[in-house]
Amino acid sequence: MEFAKQLKKLRTDKSLSQEDIAQKIHVTRQAVSRWEAGSSVPDLETAVQLAAFFDVSLDWLVLNKQLADNITNQDILNAVNELRDDIDDLSDDIDDLDDVGVGFSDNRKSFGSFLEDNWFLIIVMCVLVYMGFHGGISSWNGKFF
């Protein structure tokens, strides 16, 4: 029954009609209505299409896992952009310290420049650490690529 509730919530949150969903995944409006009523469920291939259409994981759609477990590509992109902004801000702060004589000496590369030059590596490292704390790549179920 969780699937029926999840599907209806996703559809209504996006202000879509049952007909809109039916057209996107090539089924009838009546099929979508039956799924939302809980009188039937889609086959696995169609459920996967629905999850992809709504950009949610299949386990969240079917099992109603917590939304916090449902990390999307957009969530990762937002986190990467936030990290990049934070690194830029930190780099600027460190460069300001260098300008007033606090920080690295002139014969060494400034830490701010190091951050600017290696921001991607730092973000990858942060993602890998995050994965280690949240079950690793296998728990992500291919949601990111």
Disulfide bonds with the S-S distance in Angstrom:
none
